[in-house]
Amino acid sequence: MTESNKLYKSLKEFFPFYLSEHSHPINRALHFVGTSLAIGFMLGFISSGSWISLVAALVSGYFFAWIGHFLIERNRPATFTYPFYSFISDWRMYGMMLFGRIKKQK
């Protein structure tokens, strides 16, 4: 069984795999931009109630992430197989990048 189709039983076990699927700095940067935009759009939704902001939050988050996976890393987003673990890991990686706590790779 390869790493990409291994069955992960915990977030602790999954997170190193998640980081390996996001090893290219451009992919990580795209995730950071997409998540930052999503946060901004969510704040816009909360303050205005505009459903367009909610849709924009979803689109911006996934758009930038998928560019990073399909064009930069050339891998399949883990969210297709592990949606919950990937969602939590996205936020964990975002926080680590925000506070400079993620190792530079490549």
C-alpha positions in Angstrom: 0.0 0.0 0.0 1.5 3.3 -1.0 1.5 6.4 1.2 -1.3 8.1 -0.9 -3.8 5.3 -0.4 -2.9 4.3 3.2 -5.8 4.3 5.6 -5.0 6.9 8.3 -6.7 6.4 11.7 -5.8 9.6 13.4 -5.0 13.2 12.6 -1.6 12.8 14.2 -0.8 10.0 11.8 -2.2 11.8 8.8 -0.5 15.2 9.2 3.0 14.2 8.1 1.5 12.8 5.0 -0.5 16.0 4.5 2.7 18.1 4.7 4.4 15.8 2.3 1.6 16.4 -0.2 2.2 20.2 0.3 6.0 20.2 0.2 6.5 22.7 -2.7 6.8 26.2 -1.4 4.6 27.6 -4.2 1.8 25.1 -3.4 2.0 26.2 0.3 1.9 29.8 -0.7 -1.1 29.2 -2.9 -2.9 27.5 0.0 -2.0 30.4 2.2 -3.4 33.0 -0.2 -6.6 30.9 -0.8 -7.2 30.5 2.9 -6.5 34.1 3.6 -9.0 35.2 0.9 -11.5 32.7 2.3 -11.2 34.2 5.7 -11.7 37.7 4.3 -14.8 36.6 2.3 -16.2 34.8 5.4 -15.8 38.0 7.4 -17.6 39.8 4.6 -20.4 37.2 4.8 -20.7 37.7 8.5 -20.8 41.4 8.3 -23.1 41.8 5.3 -25.0 38.5 5.1 -24.2 38.4 1.3 -24.3 34.8 0.1 -22.0 35.8 -2.7 -19.3 36.3 -0.1 -19.9 32.8 1.2 -19.6 31.3 -2.2 -16.5 33.3 -2.9 -14.9 32.0 0.3 -15.4 28.4 -0.8 -14.2 29.1 -4.4 -11.1 31.1 -3.4 -10.0 28.5 -0.9 -10.3 25.6 -3.2 -9.3 27.4 -6.4 -5.8 28.3 -5.2 -5.3 24.9 -3.4 -6.2 23.0 -6.5 -3.9 25.1 -8.7 -1.1 24.2 -6.3 -1.9 20.5 -6.4 -2.7 20.0 -10.1 -0.1 22.3 -11.6 2.7 22.5 -9.0 2.8 19.3 -6.9 1.0 17.3 -9.6 -0.8 15.2 -7.0 -4.4 14.6 -6.1 -5.7 16.7 -3.2 -6.0 14.7 0.0 -9.4 16.3 0.7 -10.9 13.9 -1.9 -10.0 10.9 0.4 -9.8 12.5 3.8 -12.1 15.5 3.9 -12.1 16.0 7.7 -8.4 15.4 8.3 -7.5 17.6 5.3 -9.8 20.5 6.5 -8.2 20.4 9.9 -4.7 20.0 8.5 -5.3 23.0 6.1 -5.9 25.2 9.1 -3.0 23.7 11.1 -0.6 24.3 8.2 -2.0 27.8 7.7 -1.3 28.6 11.4 2.2 27.2 11.2 2.9 29.3 8.1 1.4 32.4 9.7 3.7 32.1 12.7 6.8 30.8 10.8 6.7 27.4 12.4 6.8 25.3 9.2 10.1 24.0 7.7 11.1 25.3 4.3 11.3 22.5 1.8 12.5 22.2 -1.8 
